[in-house]
Amino acid sequence: MFNNQIGILPTKFYHLINSSQQIRCSFDFFKDIIRFALLNRKRAFTHMSSIEIMSSIEINKDTYLMWYESMLLMRRFEEKSGQLYGQQKIRGFCHLYIGQEAVLAGAMSVLKHEDSMITAYRDHAHALAKGTSPNAVMAELYGKATGCSKGKGGSMHMFDKENNFYGGHGIVGGQIPLGAGIAFAEQYKGTDAVCCTYMGDGAVRQGALNETFNMAALWKLPVIFICENNGYAMGTSVERTTIQTDIYKLGLPYGIPSSPVDVMDPVAVHNAMDEAVSRARAGEGPTFLEMRTYRYKGHSMSDPQKYRTKEELESYKAKDPIDAVKAEILEKKYADEKWFEEMDEKIKAIVDESVRFSEESPWPEASELYTDVYVEPNYPFIKD
């Protein structure tokens, strides 16, 4: 049975660590988990093939203005990151989120601070959306000690425990079982918090997805699995890599309510997330959402993008979610052009400040190589 506990036992350990308790892998600890799982298994399971897209949370003026501001911050931050990468201020791998901003904007108008988020390595915008300071995200990109991962994670490994953001994971699909583990921990503690587990369309071909779906459905874990399907994974189209091109249908054999979502529209994301989060908080288990989006840039900064045409790219840019939200705000008279000009200046100043902060921040000390590795204090590292 314990072979199926990937992503759950480590999360239990993690909460023990952060409550300053000593980790003890005792027999009673394992019995506790088994007992909880078996009790959970007795809940009635209702099969649903899809979800009804509706919202219990009002979408109003403040919602639209929040969407625009948050998406603009993500866009301008990522544009600046691309520039800095070209100047070799940012090293290593760098995966930009430009074009996919509505996935997060629509979710954040539903989620609470207590809710957790975990994702893959295209993670800068997720950290920003969850509330991590732009200064801390940019400093992490620079590899500086003031970064949200102390300069040790870089672009692909952003973490922010204070804001319940658990990464930033470089192993394709590796975050999927971890997300279920975080959800299990919340269920075990009796909270109503949920975990949003993001993945790319390439990650759904990993076996860990099927193992996790089965466990999450069986135990009715409060987790929302979200596939950000930008069509090309690293550089090969979905049509060339899977027999099931409607990715959301992968959740159906497990009885997980699953649905596709057009995420060039944050309203659609908001409504889908509201339904999924409501189900999870009510103890009804996981939901799987296929967010059909599009990235304007390559998989990473080194991607020549020869697998798609310029015409295809421009057709998606014509449906840009930021432009769409701006048009809706103007049509509803929620704001005028002056407000947009002031917002542009505000976001530019925030991004510029994050660069200044990062430039002036110190590099990590060499001694940091030995911190944040083991829980045990004064671990006897072999240093010679």
Secondary structure, DSSP 4 states (H G I P E B T S, - for coil): -GGG-TTTHHHHHHHHHHTTPPP---HHHHHHHHHHHHHHHTS-----SS-----SS---HHHHHHHHHHHHHHHHHHHHHHHHHHTTSS-S-----TT-HHHHHHHHTT--TTSEEE--S--HHHHHHHT--HHHHHHHHHT-TTSTTTTSSGGG---BGGGTB-----STTTHHHHHHHHHHHHHHHT----EEEEEETTGGGSHHHHHHHHHHHHHT-SEEEEEEE-S-TTTS-GGGT-S--SGGGGGGGGT--EEEEETTSHHHHHHHHHHHHHHHHTT---EEEEEE---SS-SSTT---TTS-HHHHHHHHTT-HHHHHHHHHHHTTS--HHHHHHHHHHHHHHHHHHHHHHHHSPPPPGGGGGSSS-SSTT------
